[in-house]
Amino acid sequence: MKIDELRFSAGNAVRMTTDEIELLVSIEFGPRILHVSRPGMPNLLQMPDSAGQPGGHSMYFLPERKNRNFQQDDVPVKWKREEDGVRFNAPVDQKSKLQPQLIVSREGQDSVKIIHRLYNHTAWPIEYSIVARGFMAGRGIAVVPAAAQNFGTSCAVASIALWPGATLGSEGAKIQDNFLFMQSGLKDAEDEDNRIGLYNPEAWIAWKSEGQVLYRRFADAPGLYPNFNSRCSVHAFHGNLILESFSPLAKVEPDSYLSHEEIWTVKVSEDVKGGYGFVL
């Protein structure tokens, strides 16, 4: 993996490049991934904007607690090279007393591993779940497994959580062949606000846009998840789309941390087959 520091449109960043994938991580705020794509191809993440939309890929925690949510991640991030990767450390958040850390490393020939960590620097144990949140760029389609693909039972095999105003069966969101498909950037999307959570037994989510498909795989970990036991959620609003994965809820002791890992792979969309251009 090639690693270098450069000046980006959103400030100073660290670039990590292999033959198959390119990432840029801000070191002026975050830790926040600002860019992911095939090398030389368009960014699949929405950039932060002047209107306050955070953009990129970052982390926060659930359940939300009054007076203990993250402050704006607008302070510089320290970074350090590691074996075939980089570790990004943010300062301790003075409001929540949690400290975010992001570790990016090569995974196999065509993927990267993203480790999200939150350290508990309070004086007592706290139960929380890490949320890995990505603001996706442009007009595209998100796909999430809604049920196990190989099951031989007449029992229920999946669960779905709906936020207020959520709809299924519309032009922008539907379940087909045991997958949830949700589109962004549709016409007349200014009033759109559609968020759906799924248990997702296959433990991956994907985004197709700009001739590419980003696959985010995460651990098939036992435990209780937030938002009615959702492992992930898709949120389309005002022409934008957020893809999130969740870790199981866990009680974290003082000066310990909780981790949530994802494996990212980016493929050229012409190389994949299936419904809406996805491998199913």
N, C-alpha and C positions, 0 to 999 in steps of 0.2 A: 504494500500500500504506500503510495506517494503522499507525503504530508508537507504542506507549506502554509505560510501565513500570507494573507493578501488583503488589499483594500477592496471592500465590496460596496454596493449601493447603500446597504444598511450599516456600513461601518466596517471595522476590522473583523476578520473571520479567519478560521482555520479550514483549509480545503483538504479533503481526503479523497484520493482517486485510485481506482483500480481499472482494469480493462473493461469492467462490466458496470460500474456504478460510481457516481460522483456525489459527494456531500460537502456542504459548507455549514459550519457551526459558528454562530456569533460569539465573540469574546468581549463585546461591549455590553451585552445584556444576556440574560438567560439563566441557565444554559438553554439554547434554542437552536434547533436545526433550521436553517433558512433555505436550503436548497437540496433537493435530491432528484437525480435523473440518471439516464444513461449518459456517459461522457459526451459532451457536445450537444446534447438535446435539451429541449425546454424544461424549465423547472416545474415539478409536480406539486410544489408547496406554494401557497399564497404568501406573498411578502407582507410584512407589517406596513401599515399606511398611516398617513398623517391624521386620519380621523380616529385613531386609537384602536383599530383592529389589530390584535397582536400578531396574527399570522404565524407561519412556520410550524414547527413541531416542538412541543414542550411537555411539561408535566405539572399536575397539581394533585390534590388529594380529596378523597371523600371519606366519611360524610362531611359536608360543609358545616363549619361551626361558627357561631357568631363571635366576632372579634378575633378569629383565629384563621382566617383565610390568607392566602398568599398576598403580599403586596405586589405592586408592579415590579417585574424583574428588569429593572432599568440600571443595575449596577454592573461594573465590569466583572468578568469571569476569568479565573485563573485556569491555565491549561498546562498539561504535562504530557510529553510523549511517553508511550509505553510500548511494550512488545507488540508490533503490528497494530497500533491503535493510539488513541488519545483519551485522556481523562480530563473532564471539565468540572471544576468546582466553583459553585456560587457561594457567596457569604451566607451565614445563618440569617434567615428571614426574621426580622425583629418583631414581626407581628405574630407569626405562628410558632417561632422558635424551631422550625424545621429547616434543614439544609439540603437543597437539591444537588445531585451529582449525576453527570451523564458520562458514560464510557462507551466509546465507539471503537470497534475493532473489526478486522477482517474475519469472515466466517466462510470457509471453503473457497471455491474458485470464483463464485459469482454473487456473493452476498456479504452483508455486514451485520454484526450484532450490535444492538442498541440496548445498553443496560441503564435503566432509570433507577436511581436510588434516592430515598429520602431519609435523612438522619434525624432522629428525635433528640433535640437538645433541651427539652423541658426537664423538669425534676420528677416527672411521674410517667407511668406507662400511658400510651395513647393507642387507640385502635383506629386504623385507617387503611384505605386502599389507594394505591397509586393509579392515577389516570394518565395514560400516554395519549396526548391530544394533538392531532394534525389538522391544520387548516389547508384544505386542498385547493389547488389553483385551477382556474379556468372552467370551461364547461366539460363535464365528464360524468362518469357513472361509477358509483360505489357498489360493491357486491359483498354480501355477508352470508355465510351458510346459516340458514334458519333451522336446519335439522340435520341429524347425522345422515350421511349419504349411504351407509351400508347398515341397515337395520332390518331385523326379521322379527318384528313384534307388532302386536296390535295396540300396544300401550302408547301413551304420549311420548314423544321423543324430543320436544323442544318447548321453550317458553318465550314469550314476547312481552316487553314492557313498553307502554305507550305514555308519552308525555302529553300534557294538555294540548288539544288541537291536532294531535297526530292523526294522519289518515293513511290508509292502505288502499290499493286498487286505483289510485289516481294516475295521471300521466307521469308524475315524478317518482312514485314509489309503488312497488308491487312485489308480491311473493310469487315466484314461478320456479317449478322444479326444485322445491326446497331451498331456494335462495331468495334473499331480499335484494332487490335492485333499487337504487335510489339515484336519481339524476340531479344535477345542479345546473344553474345557468339557463333554465327554461324561460320561455317567454312568459311575461306576467308573473315573474317570481318575486316581485317587490314585497308582496304581502305573505310570502311563504314562511312558515315556521313549523317544520315537521321533524320530530325527533322520535326515534324508535330504538329500543334496546333489545338485545337478544342474548340468550345463553350461549349460543354458538359452539356446539360440541366439537366442531372441526378446528377451532382455535386459530383462525386466520381471517383477515379482512383485506380487501383489495380496492384499488382505484385506477380507473382507466381514463387517460386524457393525453392529449398532445402526442398521440401515436405510441404511447408507452403504457405499461401496467406495473404499478407498484404493489407488491405482495408484502403484507406485514403478518408474520407468524409469531404466535406467542405461546407460552407454556399451557399445556392442558392440565392445570393444577387443581387439585381438590380444594374444597372450602366454600365458604359463603361469600358471594359477591354483592356489591352494592346495587341499587336501583332494581329491586325485585330479582336479584340473582342474575344480573346481566354481566356478561363478560366483555361486551362491547356495545357501542351505540353509534348511530348515524344521525346527523343533524343537518338538515337542509334549511337555510334561512336566508331570505333576501338575496337569492342568487348565489349564496356561498354554501360550502359543505364542510362539516367537521367529522372526522373519523376518530373514534376513541376506542382504546382497549383498557381493561381494568385488571388489576391484580386482585386476588382474594383479600378480604378484610383480615387484618392480623393485628395483634396487640404487640406494639414495639416498645421495648424497655428504654429508659433513658440512656443516651449515648450509644444506642444501637440503630440499625437501619432496616428498611424494607426495600427489596429489589423487585423490579418487574422488567423482564427481558423480552425483546422482540428481535426477530431476524427479518431483515429487509432484502428483497430481491426486486430488481427492475428489469422487465423484459420488453422488447419491442412488440407492440400489440399485434403486428402481422404474424408473429411467431406463435401465437396462442390461438386455440380454437375453443368453440363452445358457445353457449348463449351469451349474447351481447359482446362477443369477443373474448370471453374469459375461459380459462381452463376450469371445468366443473367436475 
